[in-house]
Structure formats: C-alpha cells, structure tokens
Amino acid sequence: MRDGIKGWKTAGYATVNRLGLLNDLIEVNKTDFATLLITEKKARRLKNCMFVDFRNKAKYDRIHIKGANHVDYSNMFSKPMMEELNKSNSLVVIHDAQAVAGVIAMTLKLMEYPDVYILK
C-alpha cells in the first residue's frame, strides 16, 4: 500500500496489536532477535548508519538521537518512507516498545534490507 499502515487501515484491512507477531516473524526469518540489538556507540561505527525513529512525534521532538530520521508509525512502510530508506545503509530502528521495534526490524529484513538493527 502506498500509504503504509494508515492506508491499510483506510482500506478496511485489519490491523492487530499482537505481541506474538514478533515471534512469528523471527521464525519465518530464522534470525536470532538478540543479534539485532545494538548500542548507539556501536551503531555509529557502522558503515552508512541511518537511525530511523518510529516513536510518536511528541516523543521524537522532546528528545531524539542526533541525526535520527523520524517516521510516524502510521506511515510505516508507505511508499515515500520506503523510497527514503536506502538498502545500502545500515538501518537502526528506534521505538520505545521492544516488540514493536522487533516487528519493524524483522519486516525490513524480510523486505531485503540487509543490515537492520534495533537500538538498545
């Protein structure tokens, strides 16, 4: 969907907040979730590191990592957002809920983004 999650909801498709989704994605991708966790210090040493902050705008505006790109969770996976993310960058996902960050990271990996991490 061009408009990501928001477009999915607008089209009438169900969206469910299900913590088990992360485990399902990990099983499909056969990735050890712990290997995706990274500190800011280590992330900054990665080649072409891009921090992507999926928290709500108010939290992002209050405090965020220097240089982080904000993506509203409701626009996640929209065509404009996907065009902004470069598969040659190392992407570091930021979200307050670890399960949500995990789902985002695993989905990006399934979409063939090779270097995806979750900020500890």
C-alpha positions in Angstrom: 0.0 0.0 0.0 1.3 3.4 -0.9 0.2 4.9 2.4 1.6 2.1 4.6 -0.3 1.1 7.8 -2.6 4.2 7.6 -3.6 3.2 4.0 -4.1 -0.4 5.1 -6.5 0.7 7.9 -8.3 3.1 5.5 -8.8 0.3 3.0 -10.6 -1.6 5.8 -8.0 -4.3 6.4 -7.5 -5.4 10.0 -4.5 -4.3 12.0 -3.9 -6.2 15.2 -1.6 -5.4 18.1 -0.3 -8.9 18.7 3.0 -9.5 20.6 3.2 -13.0 19.1 3.8 -11.4 15.6 7.4 -10.7 16.5 8.0 -14.4 17.3 6.2 -15.4 14.0 8.5 -13.0 12.0 11.6 -14.3 13.7 10.5 -17.9 13.0 10.0 -17.1 9.3 13.3 -15.2 9.0 15.3 -17.6 11.3 17.1 -14.6 12.9 18.2 -14.5 16.5 16.5 -11.4 17.8 19.3 -10.7 20.2 21.8 -10.3 17.3 19.8 -7.3 16.1 20.3 -5.3 19.3 22.9 -2.6 19.2 24.1 0.4 21.3 24.2 3.9 19.8 28.0 3.9 20.2 28.4 0.7 18.2 25.8 1.8 15.6 27.8 5.0 14.9 30.7 2.8 13.9 28.7 1.1 11.2 29.2 2.0 7.6 26.4 4.3 6.3 24.4 4.2 9.6 20.9 5.6 9.5 18.9 6.0 12.7 15.1 5.7 12.0 12.9 6.8 14.9 9.4 5.3 14.8 8.2 6.8 18.1 5.4 9.3 18.1 6.3 12.9 17.0 5.9 14.4 20.5 8.5 11.9 22.0 10.8 12.5 19.0 10.5 16.3 19.3 11.2 16.1 23.1 14.4 14.0 22.7 16.0 12.0 19.9 19.3 10.8 18.8 21.3 13.3 16.8 20.7 12.8 13.1 17.8 10.4 13.5 15.1 10.4 10.9 11.5 10.5 12.2 8.9 8.2 10.6 5.4 8.3 12.0 4.4 4.7 12.9 1.2 5.2 11.0 3.2 5.9 7.8 5.4 3.0 8.3 6.1 1.1 5.1 4.4 3.7 2.9 6.0 4.2 -0.5 7.5 7.6 0.3 9.1 6.2 3.5 10.4 3.1 1.7 11.9 5.4 -1.0 13.7 7.4 1.7 15.4 4.3 3.2 18.4 3.1 1.3 19.2 -0.6 1.2 22.9 0.2 1.2 22.6 1.9 4.7 22.7 0.2 8.0 19.3 0.9 9.5 18.9 1.3 13.3 15.3 1.1 14.4 14.2 3.2 17.4 10.9 2.6 19.2 10.0 2.5 22.9 8.3 -0.9 22.7 10.9 -3.6 22.0 8.2 -5.9 20.5 7.3 -3.1 18.0 10.9 -2.3 17.2 11.4 -6.1 16.6 8.5 -6.3 14.2 9.7 -3.3 12.3 13.3 -4.6 12.1 12.2 -8.1 11.1 9.8 -6.8 8.5 12.6 -4.7 7.0 14.8 -7.7 6.9 12.1 -9.7 5.1 11.9 -6.8 2.6 15.6 -7.5 1.9 17.1 -4.6 3.8 20.4 -6.4 4.6 21.7 -4.5 7.7 18.9 -3.8 10.2 19.4 -3.3 13.9 17.4 -2.3 17.0 18.7 0.4 19.3 19.2 -1.0 22.9 
